[in-house]
Amino acid sequence: MQSGRLLLTLVFFQLETLGYLLVNRLSARRPSVPLLTPGDGAVPFSARSLWLYLSFVPYCFFALLDIERLRTLLRLFVCIGIDSAVSYRSFLKYPSAYPRTPVAADGPELARTWATLRSVDRPSNTFPSVHVGHAALIALVLSRHLTPERARPYLLWATLVSLSTLTTQQHFLVDVTGGLLVAETIVADVYQPWIDGRLRWREAMRRLRALCARLDAMACSPGLRLPPAEEASPLRGLVAEIAEGADLRALYRATTGRQVLLEHAPLLAERLRRSGRIISLLTRIMPGWLQFVRLFEQASGSISDGSAEEYLAGIAPELHRAAALLVNPSTAPLSGADPTAGSRAAG
């Protein structure tokens, strides 16, 4: 059953990737809409936070394999598809390119990975971030099915991945707030009513159209704060904690459910190795994605509490600043700064 679920997940996300790349090519040809704000200029760059950004790949595998019922998994796939559709609409309506400069990364492996990412993912498709939207949506769905202890690692992981989209300068601040808003709305207005047996698709579509209108307003005024959520969001709570300077290592250590993920990492890596031929076939059109899967396979044996805490400590200052600007963009200098200036440093 696990092997079949892994294969289903691989196929689903490869189709997602192909759709994303198609829209990416289309939006890259259109005039860019300015989404840069003074807050974006104040977000520090960290080359090493790319590993956190790319941990989105194993995050999806861990999370979707942690769902026991196939019906729940299929419903989640539908909601992820809705997330993509809403986001792709904005990509085409508000195409925006994040300015990129060469990255001076520490070590050849990090430099190669940066080069691979930029070769397969053009700097458009920013608002709202599907990286953030998918990670947040998955975490919020799991929080409805797992115990709080087991859901907490996914919530923290999704929060950190969302912040890494800023410190890698892949996304603007409004992209992250937009991604969070899309995920929260879909979970509240589609997923939750669906599992409760009270979903009415006509009403859901009305709410999704209202969501699109909110996104339009955000794209026209990217410097505003994140609009309020329809219900309490644990992800926003974690962002607020980090913005206030919470020790990331302490947050990590307090997440006791992480032990299950640490134990499962080598098992998941082995299943991915066994699926090597299938992965190669599925990623032939986009070979760069295969490298990101392989990176997890190679690193799975060295992932531990110690290595995770050391890594988080190394990028904590940048994540804290990114979170603070996400919560309150007005804390940035009014003159702003070149958001790509930090790219010339190793981070």
HELIX and SHEET records of a PDB file:
HELIX    1   1 GLN A    2  ALA A   28  1                                  27    
HELIX    2   2 PRO A   38  ALA A   42  1                                   5    
HELIX    3   3 ALA A   47  SER A   49  5                                   3    
HELIX    4   4 LEU A   50  LEU A   54  1                                   5    
HELIX    5   5 PHE A   56  LEU A   65  1                                  10    
HELIX    6   6 LEU A   70  LYS A   93  1                                  24    
HELIX    7   7 PRO A  108  VAL A  120  1                                  13    
HELIX    8   8 VAL A  130  LEU A  142  1                                  13    
HELIX    9   9 PRO A  148  THR A  167  1                                  20    
HELIX   10  10 LEU A  173  ILE A  186  1                                  14    
HELIX   11  11 VAL A  187  TYR A  191  3                                   5    
HELIX   12  12 GLN A  192  ASP A  196  1                                   5    
HELIX   13  13 TRP A  201  CYS A  220  1                                  20    
HELIX   14  14 PRO A  234  ALA A  243  1                                  10    
HELIX   15  15 LEU A  248  ALA A  254  1                                   7    
HELIX   16  16 ARG A  258  ARG A  274  1                                  17    
HELIX   17  17 GLY A  276  LEU A  282  1                                   7    
HELIX   18  18 PRO A  287  ALA A  299  1                                  13    
HELIX   19  19 SER A  300  SER A  302  5                                   3    
HELIX   20  20 ASP A  305  VAL A  327  1                                  23    
HELIX   21  21 PRO A  329  THR A  331  5                                   3    
HELIX   22  22 ALA A  341  ARG A  344  5                                   4    
END                                                                             
